[in-house]
Amino acid sequence: MRSRHCTDRDRLNALEVGRLLAENGATVLNGGGVGVMEAVSEGAHVAGGLVVGVRPGPDSDDANDYLDVVLATNMGESRNAILIWSPDAVIVIGGSPGTLSELALGMHRPVPVITLGGWKLTTADGEPVPNEPPTASTPEEAVQLALSWTTGKKRVTSRNKGQPHQTFREGPPGRPRVCRTPRAPGPEEDDVPPLSRPRVSSCRTPRRPGVP
């Protein structure tokens, strides 16, 4: 999921998708930048999920503040292949050119690719392309489609009720403690594996505004 320039609706959709994925035990993998990428990262982070960002440059200086893991690939747009070939399901949010390239890459993989508020593919005659990715109308539908295909889970659960208990994780010297909300497995979530657990090579404490 990516798109640096997103509408307000795309941002709200991405926040909700990130939250629902995290609450249902999924690792959230995205481009790690701003726009839709930052919104889905924030939604998952606030819900206590694991968030992985795949950056195109040689370092993580331009990564958003809600990532647990940053992969600095120095691959430019070629990093899109990592984004698409690592997860077990792909949810495409918004309609940027980069999102379109990832949608096309995803159609070459035997994994579910779901669009939400973004591209719709047609032939020159205006007909749907063969094996066109399904279009979700809501974040809940997008996440449910992804979970049902990858884990067999038929219903998206949400724990967004009341005020969750929060714990603190110590950051390295000079960094503030990061507030995280632990995920306590619900009665239907104990045996649900994450959507993707990519092997990663670097980890950091999320940056906060004003922190060097």
C-alpha positions in Angstrom: 0.0 0.0 0.0 1.4 3.4 -0.9 0.5 6.8 -2.5 2.3 9.9 -1.3 -0.6 12.2 -2.4 -3.9 11.0 -1.1 -7.3 12.4 -0.6 -9.0 12.8 2.8 -11.1 9.8 2.0 -8.0 7.7 1.1 -6.3 8.7 4.4 -9.4 7.7 6.5 -9.6 4.4 4.6 -5.9 3.7 5.1 -6.1 4.5 8.9 -9.0 2.1 9.3 -7.3 -0.6 7.1 -4.1 -0.4 9.2 -6.1 -0.6 12.5 -8.2 -3.6 11.4 -5.2 -5.5 10.1 -3.3 -5.0 13.3 -6.2 -5.9 15.5 -6.7 -9.1 13.5 -3.0 -10.2 13.9 -1.5 -9.1 10.6 1.9 -7.5 10.0 1.4 -4.3 8.0 4.0 -3.8 5.2 4.0 -0.6 3.2 6.2 2.0 1.5 7.0 3.7 4.8 6.6 7.3 3.5 3.8 9.9 3.8 0.2 10.0 2.5 -1.5 6.6 2.4 1.7 4.9 3.6 1.8 7.1 6.8 -1.9 6.7 7.4 -1.9 2.9 7.3 1.2 2.9 9.4 -0.4 5.1 12.0 -3.6 3.0 12.1 -1.7 -0.2 12.7 0.8 1.4 15.1 -1.9 2.8 17.4 -3.6 -0.6 17.4 -0.4 -2.2 18.6 0.5 -3.9 15.4 3.9 -4.6 13.8 4.6 -2.1 10.9 7.3 -2.5 8.3 8.3 0.2 5.9 10.2 -0.4 2.7 12.0 2.8 1.6 13.4 3.5 -1.9 16.5 5.4 -0.7 19.8 4.4 1.1 18.7 5.3 4.6 15.6 5.7 6.8 15.7 9.4 7.3 12.6 10.1 5.3 10.5 7.3 6.8 7.3 8.1 8.7 7.1 8.1 12.4 4.9 5.0 12.9 7.2 2.2 11.7 8.7 -0.5 13.9 11.0 -1.8 11.1 12.5 0.2 8.2 14.1 -1.5 5.2 16.3 1.1 3.4 16.7 -0.6 0.0 18.5 2.0 -2.1 16.5 0.5 -5.0 14.4 3.4 -6.1 11.0 2.4 -7.6 12.3 -1.2 -7.9 11.5 -1.6 -4.2 7.9 -2.0 -5.4 8.8 -5.6 -6.1 9.7 -6.1 -2.5 6.4 -4.6 -1.4 4.4 -6.9 -3.6 6.3 -10.2 -3.3 6.7 -10.2 0.5 3.1 -10.2 1.8 0.4 -12.9 1.6 -2.3 -10.3 0.5 -2.2 -6.9 -1.1 -4.6 -4.0 -0.4 -4.2 -1.2 -2.9 -5.6 2.2 -1.6 -5.8 5.3 -3.8 -5.0 6.0 -7.4 -1.4 7.2 -7.7 0.9 6.0 -10.6 3.0 4.1 -8.0 -0.1 2.3 -6.8 -0.9 1.4 -10.3 2.5 -0.2 -10.9 2.1 -2.2 -7.7 -1.4 -3.3 -8.7 0.0 -4.6 -12.0 2.8 -6.4 -10.2 0.4 -8.0 -7.8 -1.7 -9.5 -10.6 1.3 -11.7 -11.5 1.3 -13.3 -8.0 -1.1 -16.0 -6.8 -2.2 -13.9 -3.8 -5.3 -11.8 -3.3 -5.1 -8.2 -4.5 -7.9 -5.9 -3.4 -8.4 -2.3 -4.4 -10.1 0.3 -2.2 -11.0 3.7 -3.7 -8.4 3.4 -6.4 -7.8 2.0 -9.9 -10.2 -0.1 -11.9 -8.7 -1.9 -14.9 -10.5 -2.3 -18.3 -9.6 -3.4 -21.8 -9.5 -1.0 -24.8 -13.2 -1.9 -25.3 -14.1 -0.8 -21.8 -14.5 -4.4 -20.5 -13.0 -5.6 -17.2 -9.6 -7.2 -17.7 -9.4 -10.9 -17.1 -8.9 -11.7 -13.4 -9.5 -8.1 -12.4 -8.8 -7.6 -8.7 -11.9 -7.3 -6.6 -12.9 -3.8 -5.5 -13.8 -3.2 -1.9 -16.2 -0.5 -0.9 -15.1 -0.2 2.7 -12.0 -0.8 4.7 -13.8 -3.6 6.6 -14.6 -5.3 3.3 -11.0 -5.0 2.1 -9.6 -6.5 5.2 -12.2 -9.2 5.4 -11.3 -10.2 1.8 -7.6 -10.3 2.6 -8.1 -12.3 5.8 -10.6 -14.8 4.3 -8.2 -15.7 1.5 -5.1 -15.9 3.5 -6.2 -17.3 6.9 -9.7 -18.6 6.3 -11.0 -16.0 8.8 -14.6 -15.1 7.8 -15.2 -12.2 10.1 -13.1 -9.1 10.8 -13.0 -8.5 14.6 -12.5 -5.1 16.2 -11.4 -4.2 19.7 -11.9 -0.5 19.3 -14.3 -0.3 22.3 -13.5 1.6 25.4 -10.1 2.8 26.4 -7.4 0.2 25.8 -4.7 -0.4 28.4 -1.3 0.9 27.4 2.2 -0.1 28.2 5.5 1.5 27.4 8.5 0.3 25.5 11.9 1.8 26.3 13.7 3.4 23.4 17.5 3.8 23.0 19.3 6.6 24.9 18.1 10.0 23.9 14.8 8.7 22.6 11.5 8.9 24.5 9.6 5.8 25.6 7.1 4.8 22.9 3.6 4.2 24.0 2.2 0.9 22.5 -1.1 -0.8 23.0 -0.7 -4.6 23.4 -2.7 -6.9 21.3 -4.6 -9.4 23.6 -5.8 -12.3 21.4 -9.6 -12.5 21.2 -11.5 -15.7 21.4 -11.4 -16.1 17.6 -7.9 -14.9 17.0 -5.7 -17.3 18.9 -4.9 -19.5 15.8 -4.9 -16.8 13.2 -1.4 -16.3 11.7 -0.3 -12.8 10.5 -0.8 -11.9 6.9 2.9 -11.4 6.3 6.0 -11.9 8.4 8.8 -10.8 6.0 12.4 -11.4 7.0 13.9 -8.0 7.9 17.4 -6.8 8.4 17.1 -3.6 10.5 14.9 -2.3 13.3 14.6 1.1 15.0 12.5 2.9 17.5 9.9 5.1 15.8 10.8 8.8 15.6 8.6 11.4 17.1 8.3 15.1 16.0 10.9 17.2 17.7 13.2 14.3 18.7 16.6 14.4 17.0 
